[in-house]
Amino acid sequence: MIKRTLYFGNPSYLSLSNAQLVLRLPEVEKNDTVPEHFKKEASASIPVEDIGIVVLDHKQITITQALIEAMLENNVALITCDSTHHPTGLMLPLCGNTIQNERFRAQLDATEPLKKQLWAQTISQKIKNQAAMFGSRDIDNNYLIPLYRNVKSGDPDNCEATAAAYYWGNIFSNLPSPSGEGLGVRFKRFREGLPPNNYLNYGYALLRATMARSIVGAGLLPTLGIFHHNRYNAYCLADDLMEPYRPYVDKVVYSIIEEHGINEDIPKEIKAVLLKIPAMDVLMEGEKSPLMNATQRTAVSLVKCFNGEQRRLVYPEFI
């Protein structure tokens, strides 16, 4: 079953009743002129077990501890946004799997050669998906193809960075910028850079939360990566495993720019499109699967690699 992604961008009361998330609106609750039956009809409820991600994007949202507890027990990723309406916080359960201790030990005991091999697989698939993204938009991808075919263990030649420089310099080359020249001519990928960096940041934050949720559900430590190891990063492993999925976010952002252009802020209609990323279809082992389900399969394949049951990670092929 595809878990739902819920977005709350208005003043709201969120509580728990009969294992369901209950939404009530403050303006209705506080209005003494509104009949009680109307107040009940104005509320909405959703089974917690059907939820995968919740995004809280308003300072006047009240959420009960009981609801938070129920969501964490069901491995719901809870995302909070800052005053600029960008995702800034992520809450996940501490215990997401019944044999978590066993899987922690396998993860901690993973050898450096194994981790280097897994990282090479990850980067090769990322660049391959980037090349496929170019091909789907009639952008020359001949530079990227030999790169993904020649990634060595641990990526000592830094094929990832080489591919990234070419990729970001050309990804939006077919789209016009407000100045009339190709958007790719002026675009540079920086977190704090000019739009459409803001679209990419939002999409990647959702992707990161989705992957972190899957990692915890598989019984692994999201902090302990196979490559990323920033001491201040609590989600190094999520940042590792999400790499081949990034072109899917880029595909969505590209389509948004084609249809809506570029905005300094992210309007609600664009957020609605970005919020569908966890449910978008990806191709994995010849079958279409929702991205959220695919990240779960990737995380489980990593467990099997740590346990010596298989040698390759399972990643999606870009479609």
N, C-alpha and C positions, 0 to 999 in steps of 0.2 A: 504494500500500500504506500502511496506517495504521501509523505507527511506535509502538512500545510505550513506555509510561511505567513505569519500574521503581522500586519503593520498598524501601529496606533500613532496617529499624528495629531490628535485633538485631545482636549481635557477628557479624562476617562477614569472610571473606577473599575479596577480589575480585581476580581475575587474568585474564590473557589466554592462550588456547590455541587454535591453529588458527582465528584470527579470531572467536573466541567469548569472551564474558564467562563466566568460570567462578566459581561461588559455592561456597565451602566454609565449614563451620561450625567455629569454634575448639573448641567443647566436644566435638565429634566427633574432630577432628584430634588433640587433645591427650590423648585417652582411650586409653591403651595396652591396655585390655581389649577394645577394639572391633576386630574383624577387619578386615583391609585391604580385603576385598571390600565390606564394609558401608560403609567410609569412601568408597569410590568411588561406591557407590550413593546415598550421602547428599549428593553434590555435584550441582549443576545447571549447565547451560550454555545460553546464548542467543546467537545470532549478533549481533555488534555492529551489522551493517547493518540489523537489524530494530528497533533501539533509537532512540528520539527524545529521551527525557528520563530521567535517573537522579537519584533523590533519596536522599541519604545522611543518615540521621537517627539516628546512634548514635556515641558517642565511641570505641567499640571496633571500628570498621570499618577494615580495612587494605586499601588499594587500590594496585596496582602502577603504576609509571610507564608500562609498556608498554600497560596497559589504558587509561590516561588518554589516551595518544597515539593509540591506535586509535579511541577514542570521538571525540576532537576531529577526526580525519581524516574521520569519518563524520558530522560536524556534530551530535553529541549534546550537548544542554545538560546540564551536570553541576551539580546544586543541592546545597548543603550546608546543614544546619540547625544552629541554636544550641542552647544548653542548655535552652531552653524548647520545643524541637522545632518552631520556626518557621523557614521558609526564610530564610537570611541571606546566602548567597554563590552566585554564578553564574559558571561557567566556560564560555567559548565559544571556537571556533577564531579565530585572527587572520586566517586566509585561508580564505574560504568560497566563493569563486567564481573561475573561471578568468580572467574579464575584470574582476576587481575594481578595478584601477587606473582603467579607463575609467569605471566606474560611480561610483567615488569622485569623479572630476572632475565628472561630471554633477551629482552631489549637491552638491558644493561650489559649483558655478556657478549653482545654482537661484536665481532672483530672488525678492525679497521679495513682489512681487505674486502670484507663483505659490504660494509657501508660504502666504500668507494665504488664497488660494482653496482650497488643499488642507485647511487647518485648518478653514475654514468647512464644507466637505463632511464632515469628520470629526465636528465637533460636531453638525451637523444630523442625521447618521445615529445618533450616540450618543443624542441626545434622542429621536429617533424610536423607537429600540429601547427606551429607557426607557418611553416611552408605551405601546409594545406589551407590555412586561413588566407594566405596570399593568393593561392590558386583559385579559391572561391570568389575572389574579388578582382580577378584578372590583373594581379600585380606580379611582376617577375619574381619567381622564387628559386631561380637556378643557383643563386649564391648560397641559399640555405640548405639545399639538398645534400651536397657533399659534407656539410658541417655535421648534420645529424647522423650521417653514415660513418663518421670517423671520430666519434666521442670515445675517448679512452677512459679506463678506470680512474675515477676521481676527477675527471676532466682537467688534466694538467695543462692542456693547451688553451683552457678557458674558452672553449667553443660557445658556452652560454653567453658570455659578454660580447664576443664577436658577432654572434647571431642577433643579440639584443640591439647592438648599434645599428645594424642594417635594418632590422625589423622596425624599430621605432622611427627610423629616418624615412621609411617608405610606406608604413601601414595606412596612412591617411592621404597618400599622394593623389588618389583619384577623387578626393572630396575637395570642393572649393572652400577657401577660407573667407571671412568677411572682407578681406582686402582684395579678393579676386584671384589670388594665386592659389596653387595647390596647398591644402592644409598641411600636407606632409613636409612642405618646404620649411615651415616655421615651427612644427611641433617638436617638443622635447619632453620625454617622459620623466617628470619629477613629481613627487607626492604633493608638493606645494606649488606646482607649476600651473600654467594657464590651462583653461578648459581646452579639450575635454578630459584633462587629468582628474577633474572632480568626478566625472562619470566613472572613470576607471577605478578610482579609489573606492567609490561606493560599491561597485560590483565586486571588486577584490575583497572587500571587507565581508560581504555576504558569502563569498566563496570560502574565505578563510574560516569563518564560523561554521560553515557546513562541513568542511574537512575536519576541523577540530572536534566537532560533535561525533563524527564517524570514528576518529582516532580513540576518543574516550570510550565509545561504545565497543570498540574492539579490544579494550583492556590495555591500551598502551599509554605511555606518558607523553602528552603533547609537547612538553618542554624539551625533551631529549631528542634532538634531530639526528639525521644521518649525515647532514652537511652543515646546515645553519647551527650556530652555537653562540649567538650573542647572549651574554650573561643577563641582559635586561629583557630578553624576549621569552615570554612564557609559552609561546606557541611555535617553537622552532620546527618541530616535526610537521605541523600543519603547513608551515611555509615551504617545507621540502616537498611534500606530497601534492600540494596544490599547483605546482609549477606547470605540469602538462595540461591542466584545466584552464589556465589563464586565457588561452586563445578563444575559448568559448565566451568569456566575458568580453573580450575584444570584439568578437563577432556581434554581440548584442549592442555594444557601444557604437560600432560602425553603423549598424542599422538605425539606431536612434539618431545619429547625426544626419544620415540620409533623409530621414523623415521629418525631424524636428529642428535641425540645425544645432548650434552651440549656444548654451546659456551659462552665465556666470554662476547662477544658482541651479538647483535641480528641481524643476517643477514636479508637482505631484504626478502628472501623467507619465513623466519619465521615470520617476521612482517606481511607479506601478510596473513598468516594463522591467526594470532592474530587479525588482523583488521576485520576478518569475524565474530568475537564473537557477535556483536550486531544483526547479521542476522541469527545466528544459531537457530535451532529449540529447543524449550522447550515444556514440557507438562504441560498445565494449565487447570484444571477442565475438564480433559479427552480429550482435543483437543490440537493438535500441533499448536504452534504459534511462530513467530520470537521473539527472546529475547527482542528486542527493543519494540515490541508491548506488550509483557508480562509485562515489567516494567511500561508501561502506565496503564495497568489494576491494577497492584499492587498499584500505586499511587492513582488511582481513588477509589480503595477499602478503602484506608486510609481516604480519604475525607468522605466516607460514614460512616466509623467508628467514625470519629470526629463529624459527624452530627447526630449520633444515628440511622442511617438507617440500619446498620448491625453490627455484633459483631466480625466478623473475617476478617483478611486480606487475600487477594488472592495471593498465592505464587505458583511457579511452583513445580511440582514433577519431580525429577531427572530421566532422561531416558538415 
